[in-house]
Amino acid sequence: MRKKIIVGSRGSKLAMIQTEFVVSHLKAALPDIDVSISRIVTGGDRNRNVPLEDMAGIGFFVKELEEALFAKRIDLAVHSLKDVPTEISPELRLVVITERIDPRDVLVSRGEKLSELATGSKIGTGSLRRAVQLSSFRQDLAVSGIRGNVDTRMRKVTSGEYDGVILAAAALHRLGWEDKITEYLPTEYFLPAVGQGALVIEARAADTELAGMLAPLNHEPAWQSVTAERAFLFALGGGCRAPIAALGTVNGTTLQLEGMVADNKKNRILRSSATGSTSEPENLGLQLAENLFGMGAKELLAEVRE
């Protein structure tokens, strides 16, 4: 029986809060094991001035954590699930998905809701997915790229540099900043990123003992929802830069999946939904992708990649 577990985490304030939350559950489930946190700087953290769509490759918020797993400097890595590529090394595995908190996007402004902002108001987002949905919802707003930690982005609103920013509700909830949210954006117009609101624990695939020890921490409805979302993303070509969104919702043994793919160059959006069994989440994700292919998603994605 192991006596110590080292958990890897990004070093940002939000990442540490997320990892400390997971570690508290690890300690409760494994009281006889010493659990510690190792802070690791990722490429995404080092290059905060580079737009995400311009950064080379994918997985720039998880790569260094995975390298630490390979090197056995850490035993587990905690990620925001939306940062994890749909394809990971066969030497690694996702072993636990925590209970998901609010997956929606939110607006943080100086008091005005999205429908109340003046024409030409400058809204910041670092996400093509959010940008294209925002432009579809209100074409008269000025959408501008923004990077930096959550508090950095919000300060740009307070200072007047931006009239508002769009962020993940989950991030503000975990930071204890719910009171700073101006408006929760409806999923009818703003579908979230795949996995938004969920945390995941990644481990070495060969470490079956540790995976077994952690199994009780897995939240099954979150696992089912996110598995469907990730299957949908993978089928569409999850490594591409196209704005893709999905949200799975579990109701008993029924899983509903909504999905979106867009062309950010022409602001074209395709949306569809599918319903199936929680016992076959991957099949549901593939079914929804096929629905969108039938609506022209393949041609749209080809144009985005050009």
Secondary structure, 3 states (H helix, E strand, C coil): CCCEEEEEECCCHHHHHHHHHHHHHHHHHCCCCEEEEEECCCHHHHCCCCCHHHCCCCCCCCHHHHHHHHCCCCCEEEEEHHHCCCCCCCCEEEEEECCCCCCCEEEEECCCCHHHCCCCCEEEECCHHHHHHHHHHCCCCEEEECCCCHHHHHHHHHCCCCCEEEEEHHHHHHHCCHHHCCEECCCCCCCCCCCCCCEEEEEECCCHHHHHHHHHHCCHHHHHHHHHHHHHHHHHCCCCCCCEEEEEEEECCEEEEEEEEEECCCCEEEEEEEEEECCCHHHHHHHHHHHHHHCCHHHHHHHHHC
